[in-house]
Amino acid sequence: MRAIEITQYGKPEVLQICNRAIPQAGTGEVLIKVHAAGVNRPDVFQRMGHYPVPVGASDLPGLEIAGEIVSGDVSGSAFKLGDMVCSLVQGGGYAEYCVAPVQQCLPVPLGLSLLEAASLPETYFTVWANIFDRAKMLPGETLLVQGGTSGIGVAAIQIAAALGHRVFSTAGSDDKCRTAELLGSERSINYRTEDFMDVIKSVTDGRGVDVILDMVAGDYLSREVNCLADDGRLVIIALLGGSRADLDLSQVLRRRLTITGSTLRPRPIAFKAAIAQQLYSHVWPLLETKQIKPVIYKTFPLEQAALAHTLMESSQHVGKIMLQI
């Protein structure tokens, strides 16, 4: 099969087309003939040598795919050979064939193409695991999404808004802010020209938000603590702004704040399978009734994966960057 491998750590050019043996599905796994794969920020970190591959996972990049189940173990699942599915995977998505745990597979939502379905797993699993499981956002609570027009941000805004939450977001330009608002953000804040802490305090009448989904960290943390409501929860999922911060811990004590974080890739299959079931129950109906939608910015052929990474690093995109296999 054709695949994209990381020939050495470095710039996007280190991504090169190669020939690999088709992987074999084991117990509880299926082999998927890949039609499309998503490009995500962790792929960039892996290419640069900053995101270790879990033991036993493919060294090929790519954490989400959609395609046809062509072989493997479908016993005890709702799937059969020939079914079209999308799946979260630990790696190997930038290839013509990829192995996936059958418990992490989901049917392609009615009305969506395979390309659109491939844009869902990494971002949707991440959003559900962190906002609704880890932060335990309750009905009526409010959310701030940092990076509202990223793949994660677009998914978080749409899902939370469709489920009835007030959502606020940040983005890097006025045009991106308008896009975030069209997707369901009540107010999107241009972080280059406004202070998100001041705006959040204003739009919530000084109360703050209940949950913040943060992929920046660094010097954002102190301001995020200041714009959390009492009993608020801050969930960190990436460190684009750096891994260190100065923090007034007295606020954490006095206002009963929770600061937590997570990474999804190394978690066990059972953990991800539980998220898949939550998505199927609560989010797939929203996709099938068009209350939320995939947002795909640009699609590249597999052999142009380096260009896809260059675009990802430019942060010019809104929504997902995809590879068509």
N, C-alpha and C positions, 0 to 999 in steps of 0.2 A: 504494500500500500504506500501511497504518498503521504508524507507527514512533514511537519515543520519542527525542526530541532534547534535547540540552543547550542551552537557550536562552541561557544565560550561566553563567559559573562561579559556584558558590555552594552554597546549601543544597539539600536534596532537592527542594524545590518548583520548582527550575529545570528539572526533568525534565518535559517536556510532550508530549502526544500530537500528532502532526503527520501530514501526508500527504507521501509522497516517491515519486518514480519507482521502479519496481522495478529493481534493479540488473541489469546484464548480465554474464553469465559470460564470461570470456576463455579463452584457451588454458590447458588444465590446470586449469580451474575448473568448478564446478557451481553451479547455482542451486538452493537448497533452500527449499521452502515450510516455514517454521518452525512447529513445533508447541509447542516450549518452549525457553526460554533460561535459562541460569544467571546469577545475580547474584553478582559477585565483588568483593573489596576493590579491585582496580585500577579497576573501574567507578566506585567512589566517588572515588578519587584523580583520575580523569579529569574527573569532574563538578566537582571543586573546583579544577581547573586545575593539578594536580600530576603529571599523567601524560601527557606529550605523545603525540599520535597519530602513529604512524609514517607516513612519506611514502607516499602512495598508498592508505592504509587509510581505511575509512569513518569519518566523524566521529561516527556513532551509537555509543553504548556497546554492550557485549555481546560477550563473548569465547568463548562456547560455546553450541552450539545442537543440536537434534535435529529431524529432519523428513524430508520426502520430496524426493528429487532429481527436479526437474521439467524441467530442461534443462541443457545445458552439454556439456563435453568429458569423456566417460568413457573415451576411447580409452586402451588400455594399463593400465586399472585393473580391479579385480575387480567394479566396480559397473555398473549399468545404470539407465536412466531408470525411475523408480517405486520404486527401492530406498529403504528407510528407514535413515537413517544418523545418527550424531552426529559433530560436528566441532569442532575448535578453529579459531577465526577471529581475525583481527586487529582486528575491530570490526564493528559492524552487526548484532549479534545481537538487539537489542531491536526487532525488526521482523517483519512478516509474511513477508518474503522476505530471504534473505541469501546472498551469494556466498561459497564456500569453496574453497580448493585441494583438488582431489580426493585428493591424497596425504595430506591431514590428516584425511580422513574415515575413520570406522570403522563397521562394521556395528553395529546395535543388538544388544547381547548377548541371547542367547536367554533368554526369561523376563522381560525387563525392558520396562517401558513407555517410550514416547518421553519422557515427563517425567523418568523415572529416568535414561535414557540421556543426556539433556541436562545432567544434573548431573555428568557424569563428566569431560569433556575438559580443562577448565582445571586442575582440581585433580590429575587423574591424570597428565597430561603434566608438570605442575610437579613432582610428587613423584618420578616416574621420572627426569626429567632431573637433578634435584638430588641425590637420595639414591643412586641406582644408577649414574648416568653421571658426575656431577661428583664426588661424594664416593666413588664406587666401593666402596660397602659390600659386603663379602665375606661368604660364608656363615659363621655363627657370631659375627658382630660384633653389637654392641649399638647402639641408637638412642635418643636423646632428642628428642622432638617438643615444641617450644614452641607453646602454643596448640592443645592436643590436641583440642578440640571445635570448632574452626573447620572450614570445608570442607576446607582443606588438611590439617589435623591428623587429621580423621576418615579421610581417604584414606590418609595416611601410616601411621597406626597399623595399619589393617586390612591394607594391602598387605604391610608389613614383617613383621607377626606371622604372616600366612598363609604367607609365604615362610620362616618358621622363625627369625626374629630375636627376641631379647629387646628389648622396646620399653618405654620410659618416657615420660611426658608431663607437661605442666603444664596447669592449667585454673584458672578464677577462682572456683570454688565447689565445695563438697563434692559436690553433685549432679552437676555436670559431671565431676568426677573419677570418680565411680562410673560414669557413662556411658562415659567413655574406657576404663575397665577392662573393661567389658562388651564393648567393641569390640576388645580385645586388648592394651591397655596393662597390663603386669605391675604397675606402680605409677604412679598418677597423683598429682601433687603440687599441692596448692592453694597457688598462689603468693601468695595474700593472707595465709596463716597459717603457711606453711613456707618455708624456704630450699631451693630446688631443688638447690643445690650440696651442701649437707649431706646431703640425702636420697640423691642419686645416689652420693655417696661411700659412704654406709652400705649401700645395696642392692647395690653392686658390690664390696664389701669393699675399698674404697679405690682400686680400679683406675680407675674412671671409665668413660665410654662411648666408643665408637669414632667415632660420628657424631652431630652435633647439627644438626637442621633448625630454623633460627631465623628467625622473622618479627618479632622485637622489636628486636634490636640495642641501641643505647644502652648504659645501664649494666649490661645483662645480659652484655655481652661478657667482662668481667673474670671473672665467676663461671663463665661457660661454659668459658673457657680452663682454669680450675681444676678443672672436672669432666670434662675430656677425658682419655682414656687416652693414653699415649705413642703417637705416630704418629696421633693422632686428627685428625678433619676437622670443621670448623665451616663450615656452608653458610648464608649469609644470603640470604633471599629477600624480605624487607620490612624497613621501618625504623619500625615503629609506636612504638618507644621513643626514636627520635631517631637522627641520623646520625653522632653523635660519641661517642667512648668513650675512657677511660683504660685502657691495656693494658700488662701486664708482658711485654715482648717477649722477655725472657730465657727465659721458659717456652717460647715458640715455638721458640727456638733449641735449648735443652737437650733438649726432649722431641719435637722434629721434628713440630710441629703444623702443620696447614694451615688457613688462614682464607681462605675464598673466598665468592663470591656470584654471583648471576645474575638476569637478567630474561628472560622467555621471549618476550614479545610481539614484539620487533624481530628475533628470530632468523630466518634464512632458511627457506624452505619445506623444503628438503632436510634441515635439522636436525630440524625438527618431524616430517617424514615418517619419519625413522629412529626417533624416539620412538614414533610410532604403530605401527610394526611390532613394537617391543619390547613395547608394551602388548598388542597382539593376541596375541602369542606367550605372554607370561608372566602377564598379568593378566586378560584376557578369560575364559580358562578358570576362573579363580577366581570371577568374577562368575556365570558360567553354572552352576557347581556350588554356588553359594550359600555359598562359603567367605568371601566378602566381599560387601557389599551397599551400595547407595546409601543415604545418610541425608539425608532431606529434612525440614527443619524447618517450612517454611511456603511456600505457593504463592500468588502474587498474579496477577490478570489484568494484561495488558500496561499498561492505562491507570493502574494503581496502582503503577507503578515507583517513584514517590517514596516510597510507604509501605514498599516493599521496601528502599530505601536507608536509610530511617529505622531500620528493624529491624537492618540490617547494622551501622550505626554504634552501635547500642545494645549490641552484642556479647552480647545475650541468647540468641542462637540456638545450636543444636547442629547442625552439619552445614550443608547447603546451603539457600539461599533461591532460589526459582525464580519465573519468569514463565511463565504459560500463555498462549500466543498463540491 
